[in-house]
Amino acid sequence: MSKVVLDVSVSLDGFTAGPNVREAEPMGDGGERLHEWMAGSGPEGAIDAAVRREVDAAVGAAVIGRRTFDLGLGPWGGTPWPGVPSFVVTHRTREDLVGGNGGTFVFDGMRTAVERAREAAGGKDVLVLGADVARQLLTAGLLDEVHIHLVPILLGGGTPLFAGERAQLAAEGRAVSGAVTHLRFRVENSQVPAAS
C-alpha cells in the first residue's frame, strides 16, 4: 500500500516558509533558501541531488493543503510533479483542474483526498505539501512517514512545521548529509495535544 509521506525542507529553527507568505513570495521572506539544496550545487551537492532524484522517483500522488495550492499553482505551472495526480484538501470543493503539465488537481475533504491519493499512487508514495495539512494528517493518524531536509539557516519566523502536535517517531535508516541533513522517520503513533 502507498505510504503518506511528509517530505519537507525545514530551517534549523523549525520553519517551512519564511515570514510574510504572500502571492508575490509564496515561500515568505527568505523562504526560497530552504529549497536551494535541490539544485545539488552546494557542498556535497551530489548527495543532495541523489536525495532529490529519489524523492521524485518515489512520488505517485500528492496531497496538498488549499493555501499551498493557491500560492503554488502559478510557480508550479501545473501539478508539483508533471503528470502526477494531486489532491487538494479543502472545504471549498470545485471541478477538477487539469494542470498545464498533464497532472490533475482534485478537490476534496481530508480523509477522502488521502484515500483517493493512495489509490492513484499505484504503490508509490503520496507526498504531502503544506505544513497545516501535514499537521492535520498527523493528528488524524493518516501520516505514515516524515522526511525532513534540515537546512542550516535560521529564518527567525514564518510557518512552523509543527505547532503542538505530539507523536512517537522512529528513525528510518541513517541521516544523510550533503549541504543539508536528510532525516527519515516512521510515525509510530500520533496524539491530539492535551488541552491547556
Contact map, one row per residue, 1 for C-alpha under 8 A:
1110000000000000000000000000000000000000000000000000000000000000000000000000000000000000000000000000000000000000000001000010000000000000000000000000000000000000000000000000000000000000000000000000
1111000000000000000000000000000000000000000000000000000000000000000000000000000000000000000000000000000000000000000001101111110000000000000000000000000000000000000000000000000000000000000000000000
1111100000000000000000000000000000000000000000000000000000000000000000000000000000000000000000000000000000000000000001000011110000000000000000111000000000000000000000000000000000000000000000000000
0111110000000000000000000000000000000000000000000000000000000000000000000000000000000000000000000000000000000000010001000000111100000000000001111000000000000000000000000000000000000000000000000000
0011111000000000000000000000000000000000000000000000000000000000000000000000000000000000000000000000000000000000000000000000111100000000000000111110000000000000000000000000000000000000000000000000
0001111100000000000000000000000000000000000000000000000000000000000000000000000000000000000000000000000000000000000000000000001110000100000000101111000000000000000000000000000000000000000000000000
0000111110000000000000000000000000000000000000000000000000000000000000000000000000000000000000000000000000000000000000000000001110000000000000000111100000000000000000000000000000000000000000000000
0000011111000001000000000000000000000000000000000000000000000000000000000000000000000000000000000000000000000000000000000000000010000000000000000011100000000000000000000000000000000000000000000000
0000001111100001000000000000000001100000000000000000000000000000000000000000000000000000000000000000000000000000000000000000000000000000000000000001111000000000000000000000000000000000000000000000
0000000111111111100000000000000001000000000000000000000000000000000000000000000000000000000000000000000000000000000000000000000000000000000000000001111000000000100000000000000000000000000000000000
0000000011111111000000000000000001000000000000000000000000000000000000000000000000000000000000000000000000000000000000000000000000000000000000000000011111100000000000000000000000000000000000000000
0000000001111110000000000000000000000000000000000000000000000000000000000000000000000000000000000000000000000000000000000000000000000000000000000000011111000000000000000000000000000000000000000000
0000000001111110000000000000000000000000000000000000000000000000000000000000000000000000000000000000000000000000000000000000000000000000000000000000000011110000000000000000000000000000000000000000
0000000001111111000000000000000000000000000000000000000000000000000000000000000000000000000000000000000000000000000000000000000000000000000000000000000000000001110000000000000000000000000000000000
0000000001111111110000000000000000000000000000000000000000000000000000000000000000000000000000000000000000000000000000000000000000000000000000000000000000101111100000000000000000000000000000000000
0000000111100111110000000000001001000000000000000000000000000000000000000000000000000000000000000000000000000000000000000000000000100000000000000000000000000111100000000000000000000000000000000000
0000000001000011111010000011111101000000000000000000000000000000000000000000000000000000000000000000000000000000000000000000000000000000000000000000000000000111000000000000000000000000000000000000
0000000000000011111110000011111000000000000000000000000000000000000000000000000000000000000000000000000000000000000000000000000000000000000000000000000000111110000000000000000000000000000000000000
0000000000000000111110000001111000000000000000000000000000000000000000000000000000000000000000000000000000000000000000000000000000000000000000000000000000101110000000000000000000000000000000000000
0000000000000000011111001001100000000000000000000000000000000000000000000000000000000000000000000000000000000000000000000000000000000000000000000000000000000100000000000000000000000000000000000000
0000000000000000111111101111100000000000000000000000000000000000000000000000000000000000000000000000000000000000000000000000000000000000000000000000000000000100000000000000000000000000000000000000
0000000000000000000111111111000000000000000000000000000000000000000000100000000000000000000000000000000000000000000000000000000000000000000000000000000000000000000000000000000000000000000000000000
0000000000000000000011111100000000000000000000000000000000000000000000100000000000000000000000000000000000000000000000000000000000000000000000000000000000000000000000000000000000000000000000000000
0000000000000000000001111100000000000000000000000000000000000000000000000000000000000000000000000000000000000000000000000000000000000000000000000000000000000000000000000000000000000000000000000000
0000000000000000000111111111100000000000000000000000000000000000000000000000000000000000000000000000000000000000000000000000000000000000000000000000000000000000000000000000000000000000000000000000
0000000000000000000011111111000000000000000000000000000000000000000000110000000000000000000000000000000000000000000000000000000000000000000000000000000000000000000000000000000000000000000000000000
0000000000000000110011001111111100000000000000000000000000000000000000000000000000000000000000000000000000000000000000000000000000000000000000000000000000000000000000000000000000000000000000000000
0000000000000000111111001111111100000000000000000000000000000000000000000000000000000000000000000000000000000000000000000000000000000000000000000000000000000100000000000000000000000000000000000000
0000000000000000111110001011111100000000000000000000000000000000000000000000000000000000000000000000000000000000000000000000000000000000000000000000000000000000000000000000000000000000000000000000
0000000000000000111000000011111110000000000000000000000000000000000000000000000000000000000000000000000000000000000000000000000000000000000000000000000000100000000000000000000000000000000000000000
0000000000000001111000000011111111100000000000000000000000000000000000000000000000000000000000000000000000000000000000000000000000000000000000000000000000100000000000000000000000000000000000000000
0000000000000000100000000011111111110000000000000000000000000000000000000000000000000000000000000000000000000000000000000000000000000000000000000000000000000000000000000000000000000000000000000000
0000000000000000000000000000011111110000000000000000000000000000000000000000000000000000000000000000000000000000000000000000000000000000000000000000000000000000000000000000000000000000000000000000
0000000011100001100000000000001111111000000000000000000000000000000000000000000000000000000000000000000000000000000000000000000000000000000000000000001000000000000000000000000000000000000000000000
0000000010000000000000000000001111111100000000000000000000000000000000000000000000000000000000000000000000000000000000000000000000000000000000000000000000000000000000000000000000000000000000000000
0000000000000000000000000000000111111111000000000000000000000000000000000000000000000000000000000000000000000000000000000000000000000000000000000000000000000000000000000000000000000000000000000000
0000000000000000000000000000000001111111110010011000000000000000000000000000000000000000000000000000000000000000000000000000000000000000000000000000000000000000000000000000000000110000000000000000
0000000000000000000000000000000000111111000000011001000000000000000000000000000000000000000000000000000000000000000000000000000000000000000000000000000000000000000000000000000000000000000000000000
0000000000000000000000000000000000011111110010011000000000000000000000000000000000000000000000000000000000000000000000000000000000000000000000000000000000000000000000000000000000000000000000000000
0000000000000000000000000000000000011111110111111000000000000000000000000000000000000000000000000000000000000000000000000000000000000000000000000000000000000000000000000000000000000000000000000000
0000000000000000000000000000000000001011111111000000000000000000000000000000000000000000000000000000000000000000000000000000000000000000000000000000000000000000000000000000000000000000000000000000
0000000000000000000000000000000000001011111110000000000000000000000000000000000000000000000000000000000000000000000000000000000000000000000000000000000000000000000000000000000001100000000000000000
0000000000000000000000000000000000000000111110000000000000000000000000000000000000000000000000000000000000000000000000000000000000000000000000000000000000000000000000000000000001100000000000000000
0000000000000000000000000000000000000001111111110000000000000000000000000000000000000000000000000000000000000000000000000000000000000000000000000000000000000000000000000000000011100000000000000000
0000000000000000000000000000000000001011111111111000000000000000000000000000000000000000000000000000000000000000000000000000000000000000000000000000000000000000000000000000000001100000000000000000
0000000000000000000000000000000000000001100111111100000000000000000000000000000000000000000000000000000000000000000000000000000000000000000000000000000000000000000000000000000001000000000000000000
0000000000000000000000000000000000000001000111111110000000000000000000000000000000000000000000000000000000000000000000000000000000000000000000000000000000000000000000000000000111000000000000000000
0000000000000000000000000000000000001111000111111111000000000000000000000000000000000000000000000000000000000000000000000000000000000000000000000000000000000000000000000000000011110000000000000000
0000000000000000000000000000000000001111000011111111100000000000000000000000000000000000000000000000000000000000000000000000000000000000000000000000000000000000000000000000000000000000000000000000
0000000000000000000000000000000000000000000001111111110000000000000000000000000000000000000000000000000000000000000000000000000000000000000000000000000000000000000000000000000000000000000000000000
0000000000000000000000000000000000000000000000111111111000000000000000000000000000000000000000000000000000000000000000000000000000000000000000000000000000000000000000000000000000000000000000000000
0000000000000000000000000000000000000100000000011111111100000000000000000000000000000000000000000000000000000000000000000000000000000000000000000000000000000000000000000000000000000000000000000000
0000000000000000000000000000000000000000000000001111111110000000000000000000000000000000000000000000000000000000000000000000000000000000000000000000000000000000000000000000000000000000000000000000
0000000000000000000000000000000000000000000000000111111111000000000000000000000000000000000000000000000000000000000000000000000000000000000000000000000000000000000000000000000000000000000000000000
0000000000000000000000000000000000000000000000000011111111100000000000000000000000000000000000000000000000000000000000000000000000000000000000000000000000000000000000000000000000000000000000000000
0000000000000000000000000000000000000000000000000001111111100000000000000000000010000000000000000000000000000000000000000000000000000000000000000000000000000000000000000000000000000000000000000000
0000000000000000000000000000000000000000000000000000111111100000000000000000000000000000000000000000000000000000000000000000000000000000000000000000000000000000000000000000000000000000000000000000
0000000000000000000000000000000000000000000000000000011111110000000000000000000000000000000000000000000000000000000000000001100000000000000000000000000000000000000000000000000000000000000000000000
0000000000000000000000000000000000000000000000000000001111111100000000000000000000010000000000000000000000000000000000001001111000000000000000000000000000000000000000000000000000000000000000000000
0000000000000000000000000000000000000000000000000000000001111100000000000000000000011000000000000000000000000000000000011111111000000000000000000000000000000000000000000000000000000000000000000000
0000000000000000000000000000000000000000000000000000000000111110000000000000000000011110000000000000000000000000000011011001111000000000000000000000000000000000000000000000000000000000000000000000
0000000000000000000000000000000000000000000000000000000000111111000000000000000000011110000000000000000000000000000010000000011110000000000000000000000000000000000000000000000000000000000000000000
0000000000000000000000000000000000000000000000000000000000001111100000000000000000000111100000000000000000000000110010000000011110000000000000000000000000000000000000000000000000000000000000000000
0000000000000000000000000000000000000000000000000000000000000111110110000000000000000111100000000000000000000000000000000000000111001000000000000000000000000000000000000000000000000000000000000000
0000000000000000000000000000000000000000000000000000000000000011111110000000000000000001110000000000000000000000000000000000000011111000000000000000000000000000000000000000000000000000000000000000
0000000000000000000000000000000000000000000000000000000000000001111111000000000000000001110000000000000000000000000000000000000000000000000000000000000000000000000000000000000000000000000000000000
0000000000000000000000000000000000000000000000000000000000000000111111100000000000000000000000000000000000000000000000000000000001000000000000000000000000000000000000000000000000000000000000000000
0000000000000000000000000000000000000000000000000000000000000001111111110000000000000000000000000000000000000000000000000000000011000000000000000000000000000000000000000000000000000000000000000000
0000000000000000000000000000000000000000000000000000000000000001111111111000000000000001000000000000000000000000000000000000000000000000000000000000000000000000000000000000000000000000000000000000
0000000000000000000000000000000000000000000000000000000000000000011111111000000000000000000000000000000000000000000000000000000000000000000000000000000000000000000000000000000000000000000000000000
0000000000000000000001100100000000000000000000000000000000000000001111111110000000000000000000000000000000000000000000000000000000000000000000000000000000000000000000000000000000000000000000000000
0000000000000000000000000100000000000000000000000000000000000000000111111111000000000000000000000000000000000000000000000000000000000000000000000000000000000000000000000000000000000000000000000000
0000000000000000000000000000000000000000000000000000000000000000000011111111111000000000000000000000000000000000000000000000000000000000000000000000000000000000000000000000000000000000000000000000
0000000000000000000000000000000000000000000000000000000000000000000000111111110000000000000000000000000000000000000000000000000000000000000000000000000000000000000000000000000000000000000000000000
0000000000000000000000000000000000000000000000000000000000000000000000111111100000000000000000000000000000000000000000000000000000000000000000000000000000000000000000000000000000000000000000000000
0000000000000000000000000000000000000000000000000000000000000000000000011111111100000000000000000000000000000000000000000000000000000000000000000000000000000000000000000000000000000000000000000000
0000000000000000000000000000000000000000000000000000000000000000000000001111111000000000000000000011100000000000000000000000000000000000000000000000000000000000000000000000000000000000000000000000
0000000000000000000000000000000000000000000000000000000000000000000000001101111101000000000000000111111000000000000000000000000000000000000000000000000000000000000000000000000000000000000000000000
0000000000000000000000000000000000000000000000000000000000000000000000001001111111111100000000000011111110000000000000000000000000000000000000000000000000000000000000000000000000000000000000000000
0000000000000000000000000000000000000000000000000000000000000000000000000001011111010000000000000000000000000000000000000000000000000000000000000000000000000000000000000000000000000000000000000000
0000000000000000000000000000000000000000000000000000000100000000000000000000001111110000000000000000001000000000000000000000000000000000000000000000000000000000000000000000000000000000000000000000
0000000000000000000000000000000000000000000000000000000000000000000000000000011111110000000000000000111000000000000000000000000000000000000000000000000000000000000000000000000000000000000000000000
0000000000000000000000000000000000000000000000000000000000000000000000000000001011111000000000000000111100000000000000000000000000000000000000000000000000000000000000000000000000000000000000000000
0000000000000000000000000000000000000000000000000000000000111100000000000000001111111100000000000000011100000000000000000000000000000000000000000000000000000000000000000000000000000000000000000000
0000000000000000000000000000000000000000000000000000000000011100000000000000001000111110000000000000001111000000000010010000000000000000000000000000000000000000000000000000000000000000000000000000
0000000000000000000000000000000000000000000000000000000000001111000000000000001000011111000000000000001111000000000010000000000000000000000000000000000000000000000000000000000000000000000000000000
0000000000000000000000000000000000000000000000000000000000001111000000000000000000001111100000000000000011110000110110000000000000000000000000000000000000000000000000000000000000000000000000000000
0000000000000000000000000000000000000000000000000000000000000011110010000000000000000111110000000000000011110000100000000000000000000000000000000000000000000000000000000000000000000000000000000000
0000000000000000000000000000000000000000000000000000000000000011110000000000000000000011111000000000000000111100100000000000000000001000000000000000000000000000000000000000000000000000000000000000
0000000000000000000000000000000000000000000000000000000000000000110000000000000000000001111110000000000000111100000000000000000000000000000000000000000000000000000000000000000000000000000000000000
0000000000000000000000000000000000000000000000000000000000000000000000000000000000000000111110000000000000011000000000000000000000000000000000000000000000000000000000000000000000000000000000000000
0000000000000000000000000000000000000000000000000000000000000000000000000000000000000000011111000000000000110000000000000000000000000000000000000000000000000000000000000000000000000000000000000000
0000000000000000000000000000000000000000000000000000000000000000000000000000000000000000011111100000000000110000000000000000000000000000000000000000000000000000000000000000000000000000000000000000
0000000000000000000000000000000000000000000000000000000000000000000000000000000000000000000111110000000000100000000000000000000000000000000000000000000000000000000000000000000000000000000000000000
0000000000000000000000000000000000000000000000000000000000000000000000000000000000000000000011111000000001100000000000000000000000000000000000000000000000000000000000000000000000000000000000000000
0000000000000000000000000000000000000000000000000000000000000000000000000000000000000000000001111100000111100000000000000000000000000000000000000000000000000000000000000000000000000000000000000000
0000000000000000000000000000000000000000000000000000000000000000000000000000000000000000000000111110000111000000000000000000000000000000000000000000000000000000000000000000000000000000000000000000
0000000000000000000000000000000000000000000000000000000000000000000000000000010000000000000000011111011110000000000000000000000000000000000000000000000000000000000000000000000000000000000000000000
0000000000000000000000000000000000000000000000000000000000000000000000000000111000000000000000001111111110000000000000000000000000000000000000000000000000000000000000000000000000000000000000000000
0000000000000000000000000000000000000000000000000000000000000000000000000000111000000000000000000111111000000000000000000000000000000000000000000000000000000000000000000000000000000000000000000000
0000000000000000000000000000000000000000000000000000000000000000000000000000111001100000000000000011111000000000000000000000000000000000000000000000000000000000000000000000000000000000000000000000
0000000000000000000000000000000000000000000000000000000000000000000000000000011001110000000000000111111100000000000000000000000000000000000000000000000000000000000000000000000000000000000000000000
0000000000000000000000000000000000000000000000000000000000000000000000000000011011111100000000000111111110000000000000000000000000000000000000000000000000000000000000000000000000000000000000000000
0000000000000000000000000000000000000000000000000000000000000000000000000000001000111100000000011110011111000000000000000000000000000000000000000000000000000000000000000000000000000000000000000000
0000000000000000000000000000000000000000000000000000000000000000000000000000001000001111000000011110001111100000000000000000000000000000000000000000000000000000000000000000000000000000000000000000
0000000000000000000000000000000000000000000000000000000000000000000000000000000000001111000000111000000111110000100000000000000000000000000000000000000000000000000000000000000000000000000000000000
0000000000000000000000000000000000000000000000000000000000000000000000000000000000000011110111110000000011111000100000000000000000000000000000000000000000000000000000000000000000000000000000000000
0000000000000000000000000000000000000000000000000000000000000000000000000000000000000011111110000000000001111101100000000000000000000000000000000000000000000000000000000000000000000000000000000000
0000000000000000000000000000000000000000000000000000000000000000000000000000000000000000111000000000000000111111100000000000000000000000000000000000000000000000000000000000000000000000000000000000
0000000000000000000000000000000000000000000000000000000000000000000000000000000000000000110000000000000000011111110000000000000000000000100000000000000000000000000000000000000000000000000000000000
0000000000000000000000000000000000000000000000000000000000000000000000000000000000000000000000000000000000001111111000000000000000000000000000000000000000000000000000000000000000000000000000000000
0000000000000000000000000000000000000000000000000000000000000000000000000000000000000000000000000000000000011111111100000000000000000000000000000000000000000000000000000000000000000000000000000000
0000000000000000000000000000000000000000000000000000000000000010000000000000000000000011100000000000000001111111111110000000000000000000000000000000000000000000000000000000000000000000000000000000
0001000000000000000000000000000000000000000000000000000000000010000000000000000000000010000000000000000000000111111111000000000000000000000001000000000000000000000000000000000000000000000000000000
0000000000000000000000000000000000000000000000000000000000000000000000000000000000000000000000000000000000000011111111100000000000000000000000000000000000000000000000000000000000000000000000000000
0000000000000000000000000000000000000000000000000000000000000000000000000000000000000010000000000000000000000001111111110000000000000000000000000000000000000000000000000000000000000000000000000000
0000000000000000000000000000000000000000000000000000000000001110000000000000000000001110000000000000000000000000111111111000010000000000000000000000000000000000000000000000000000000000000000000000
1111000000000000000000000000000000000000000000000000000000001000000000000000000000000000000000000000000000000000011111111110110000000000000000000000000000000000000000000000000000000000000000000000
0100000000000000000000000000000000000000000000000000000000000000000000000000000000000000000000000000000000000000001111111110000000000000000000000000000000000000000000000000000000000000000000000000
0000000000000000000000000000000000000000000000000000000000011000000000000000000000001000000000000000000000000000000111111100000000000000000000000000000000000000000000000000000000000000000000000000
0100000000000000000000000000000000000000000000000000000000111000000000000000000000000000000000000000000000000000000011111111110000000000000000000000000000000000000000000000000000000000000000000000
0100000000000000000000000000000000000000000000000000000000010000000000000000000000000000000000000000000000000000000001111111000000000000000000000000000000000000000000000000000000000000000000000000
1110000000000000000000000000000000000000000000000000000000010000000000000000000000000000000000000000000000000000000001101111100000000000000000000000000000000000000000000000000000000000000000000000
0110000000000000000000000000000000000000000000000000000001111000000000000000000000000000000000000000000000000000000000001111110000000000000000000000000000000000000000000000000000000000000000000000
0111100000000000000000000000000000000000000000000000000001111000000000000000000000000000000000000000000000000000000001001011111000000000000000000000000000000000000000000000000000000000000000000000
0111100000000000000000000000000000000000000000000000000000111110000000000000000000000000000000000000000000000000000011001001111100000000000000000000000000000000000000000000000000000000000000000000
0001111000000000000000000000000000000000000000000000000000111110000000000000000000000000000000000000000000000000000000000000111110000000000000000000000000000000000000000000000000000000000000000000
0001111000000000000000000000000000000000000000000000000000000111000000000000000000000000000000000000000000000000000000000000011111001100000000000000000000000000000000000000000000000000000000000000
0000011100000000000000000000000000000000000000000000000000000111100100000000000000000000000000000000000000000000000000000000001111101100000000000000000000000000000000000000000000000000000000000000
0000000000000000000000000000000000000000000000000000000000000001101100000000000000000000000000000000000000000000000000000000000111111100000000000000000000000000000000000000000000000000000000000000
0000000000000001000000000000000000000000000000000000000000000000100000000000000000000000000000000000000000000000000000000000000011111110000000000000000000000011110000000000000000000000000000000000
0000000000000000000000000000000000000000000000000000000000000000100000000000000000000000000000000000000000000000000000000000000001111111000000000000000000000000000000000000000000000000000000000000
0000000000000000000000000000000000000000000000000000000000000001100000000000000000000000100000000000000000000000000000000000000111111111100000000000000000000000000000000000000000000000000000000000
0000010000000000000000000000000000000000000000000000000000000000000000000000000000000000000000000000000000000000000000000000000111111111110000100000000000000000000000000000000000000000000000000000
0000000000000000000000000000000000000000000000000000000000000000000000000000000000000000000000000000000000000000000000000000000000111111111000000000000000000000111010000000000000000000000000000000
0000000000000000000000000000000000000000000000000000000000000000000000000000000000000000000000000000000000000000000000000000000000011111111100000000000000000000000000000000000000000000000000000000
0000000000000000000000000000000000000000000000000000000000000000000000000000000000000000000000000000000000000100000000000000000000001111111111100000000000000000000000000000000000000000000000000000
0000000000000000000000000000000000000000000000000000000000000000000000000000000000000000000000000000000000000000000000000000000000000111111111100000000000000000000010100000000000000000000001000000
0000000000000000000000000000000000000000000000000000000000000000000000000000000000000000000000000000000000000000000000000000000000000011111111000000000000000000000011000000000000000000000001110000
0000000000000000000000000000000000000000000000000000000000000000000000000000000000000000000000000000000000000000000000000000000000000001111111100000000000000000000000000000000000000000000001000000
0000000000000000000000000000000000000000000000000000000000000000000000000000000000000000000000000000000000000000000000000000000000000000111111110000000000000000000000000000000000000000000011000000
0001000000000000000000000000000000000000000000000000000000000000000000000000000000000000000000000000000000000000010000000000000000000000111111110000000000000000000000000000000000000000000000000000
0011110000000000000000000000000000000000000000000000000000000000000000000000000000000000000000000000000000000000000000000000000000000100110111111100000000000000000000000000000000000000001000000000
0011100000000000000000000000000000000000000000000000000000000000000000000000000000000000000000000000000000000000000000000000000000000000000011111100000000000000000000000000000000000000011100000000
0011110000000000000000000000000000000000000000000000000000000000000000000000000000000000000000000000000000000000000000000000000000000000000000111110000000000000000000000000000000000001111000000000
0000111000000000000000000000000000000000000000000000000000000000000000000000000000000000000000000000000000000000000000000000000000000000000000111111000000000000000000000000000000000001111000000000
0000111100000000000000000000000000000000000000000000000000000000000000000000000000000000000000000000000000000000000000000000000000000000000000001111100000000000000000000000000000000111100000000000
0000011111000000000000000000000000000000000000000000000000000000000000000000000000000000000000000000000000000000000000000000000000000000000000000111110000000000000000000000000000001111000000000000
0000001111000000000000000000000000000000000000000000000000000000000000000000000000000000000000000000000000000000000000000000000000000000000000000011111000000000000000000000000000011110000000000000
0000000011110000000000000000000000000000000000000000000000000000000000000000000000000000000000000000000000000000000000000000000000000000000000000001111100000000000000000000000000011110000000000000
0000000011110000000000000000000001000000000000000000000000000000000000000000000000000000000000000000000000000000000000000000000000000000000000000000111110000000000000000000000000111000000000000000
0000000000110000000000000000000000000000000000000000000000000000000000000000000000000000000000000000000000000000000000000000000000000000000000000000011111000000000000000000000000010000000000000000
0000000000111000000000000000000000000000000000000000000000000000000000000000000000000000000000000000000000000000000000000000000000000000000000000000001111100000000000000000000000000000000000000000
0000000000111000000000000000000000000000000000000000000000000000000000000000000000000000000000000000000000000000000000000000000000000000000000000000000111110000000000000000000000000000000000000000
0000000000101010011000000000011000000000000000000000000000000000000000000000000000000000000000000000000000000000000000000000000000000000000000000000000011111100000000000000000000000000000000000000
0000000000001000010000000000000000000000000000000000000000000000000000000000000000000000000000000000000000000000000000000000000000000000000000000000000001111100000000000000000000000000000000000000
0000000000000010011000000000000000000000000000000000000000000000000000000000000000000000000000000000000000000000000000000000000000000000000000000000000000111111000000000000000000000000000000000000
0000000000000011111110000001000000000000000000000000000000000000000000000000000000000000000000000000000000000000000000000000000000000000000000000000000000111111000000000000000000000000000000000000
0000000000000011111000000000000000000000000000000000000000000000000000000000000000000000000000000000000000000000000000000000000000100000000000000000000000001111100000000000000000000000000000000000
0000000000000111100000000000000000000000000000000000000000000000000000000000000000000000000000000000000000000000000000000000000000100000000000000000000000001111111000000000000000000000000000000000
0000000001000111000000000000000000000000000000000000000000000000000000000000000000000000000000000000000000000000000000000000000000100010000000000000000000000011111000000000000000000000000000000000
0000000000000100000000000000000000000000000000000000000000000000000000000000000000000000000000000000000000000000000000000000000000100010000000000000000000000001111110000000000000000000000000000000
0000000000000000000000000000000000000000000000000000000000000000000000000000000000000000000000000000000000000000000000000000000000000010000000000000000000000001111110000000000000000000000000000000
0000000000000000000000000000000000000000000000000000000000000000000000000000000000000000000000000000000000000000000000000000000000000000000000000000000000000000011111000000000000000000000000001000
0000000000000000000000000000000000000000000000000000000000000000000000000000000000000000000000000000000000000000000000000000000000000010011000000000000000000000011111100000000000000000000001111000
0000000000000000000000000000000000000000000000000000000000000000000000000000000000000000000000000000000000000000000000000000000000000000001000000000000000000000000111110000000000000000000001111000
0000000000000000000000000000000000000000000000000000000000000000000000000000000000000000000000000000000000000000000000000000000000000000010000000000000000000000000011111000000000000000001111100000
0000000000000000000000000000000000000000000000000000000000000000000000000000000000000000000000000000000000000000000000000000000000000000000000000000000000000000000001111100000000000000001111000000
0000000000000000000000000000000000000000000000000000000000000000000000000000000000000000000000000000000000000000000000000000000000000000000000000000000000000000000000111110000000000000111110000000
0000000000000000000000000000000000000000000000000000000000000000000000000000000000000000000000000000000000000000000000000000000000000000000000000000000000000000000000011111000000000000111100000000
0000000000000000000000000000000000000000000000000000000000000000000000000000000000000000000000000000000000000000000000000000000000000000000000000000000000000000000000001111110000000011110000000000
0000000000000000000000000000000000000000000000000000000000000000000000000000000000000000000000000000000000000000000000000000000000000000000000000000000000000000000000000111110000000011110000000000
0000000000000000000000000000000000000000000000000000000000000000000000000000000000000000000000000000000000000000000000000000000000000000000000000000000000000000000000000011111000000001000000000000
0000000000000000000000000000000000000000000000000000000000000000000000000000000000000000000000000000000000000000000000000000000000000000000000000000000000000000000000000011111100000011000000000000
0000000000000000000000000000000000000000000000000000000000000000000000000000000000000000000000000000000000000000000000000000000000000000000000000000000000000000000000000000111110001111000000000000
0000000000000000000000000000000000000000000000100000000000000000000000000000000000000000000000000000000000000000000000000000000000000000000000000000000000000000000000000000011111001110000000000000
0000000000000000000000000000000000000000000100110000000000000000000000000000000000000000000000000000000000000000000000000000000000000000000000000000000000000000000000000000001111111100000000000000
0000000000000000000000000000000000000000011111110000000000000000000000000000000000000000000000000000000000000000000000000000000000000000000000000000000000000000000000000000000111111100000000000000
0000000000000000000000000000000000001000011110010000000000000000000000000000000000000000000000000000000000000000000000000000000000000000000000000000001000000000000000000000000011111000000000000000
0000000000000000000000000000000000001000000000010000000000000000000000000000000000000000000000000000000000000000000000000000000000000000000000000000111100000000000000000000000011111100000000000000
0000000000000000000000000000000000000000000000000000000000000000000000000000000000000000000000000000000000000000000000000000000000000000000000000001111000000000000000000000001111111110000000000000
0000000000000000000000000000000000000000000000000000000000000000000000000000000000000000000000000000000000000000000000000000000000000000000000000011110000000000000000000000001111011111000000000000
0000000000000000000000000000000000000000000000000000000000000000000000000000000000000000000000000000000000000000000000000000000000000000000000000011110000000000000000000011011100001111100000000000
0000000000000000000000000000000000000000000000000000000000000000000000000000000000000000000000000000000000000000000000000000000000000000000000001111000000000000000000000011111000000111110000000000
0000000000000000000000000000000000000000000000000000000000000000000000000000000000000000000000000000000000000000000000000000000000000000000000001110000000000000000000001111000000000011111000000000
0000000000000000000000000000000000000000000000000000000000000000000000000000000000000000000000000000000000000000000000000000000000000000000000011100000000000000000000001111000000000001111100000000
0000000000000000000000000000000000000000000000000000000000000000000000000000000000000000000000000000000000000000000000000000000000000000000000111100000000000000000000111100000000000000111111000000
0000000000000000000000000000000000000000000000000000000000000000000000000000000000000000000000000000000000000000000000000000000000000000000000010000000000000000000000111100000000000000011111000000
0000000000000000000000000000000000000000000000000000000000000000000000000000000000000000000000000000000000000000000000000000000000000000000010000000000000000000000000111000000000000000001111100000
0000000000000000000000000000000000000000000000000000000000000000000000000000000000000000000000000000000000000000000000000000000000000000011110000000000000000000000011110000000000000000001111110000
0000000000000000000000000000000000000000000000000000000000000000000000000000000000000000000000000000000000000000000000000000000000000000001000000000000000000000000011100000000000000000000011111000
0000000000000000000000000000000000000000000000000000000000000000000000000000000000000000000000000000000000000000000000000000000000000000001000000000000000000000000011000000000000000000000001111100
0000000000000000000000000000000000000000000000000000000000000000000000000000000000000000000000000000000000000000000000000000000000000000000000000000000000000000000111000000000000000000000000111110
0000000000000000000000000000000000000000000000000000000000000000000000000000000000000000000000000000000000000000000000000000000000000000000000000000000000000000000000000000000000000000000000011111
0000000000000000000000000000000000000000000000000000000000000000000000000000000000000000000000000000000000000000000000000000000000000000000000000000000000000000000000000000000000000000000000001111
0000000000000000000000000000000000000000000000000000000000000000000000000000000000000000000000000000000000000000000000000000000000000000000000000000000000000000000000000000000000000000000000000111
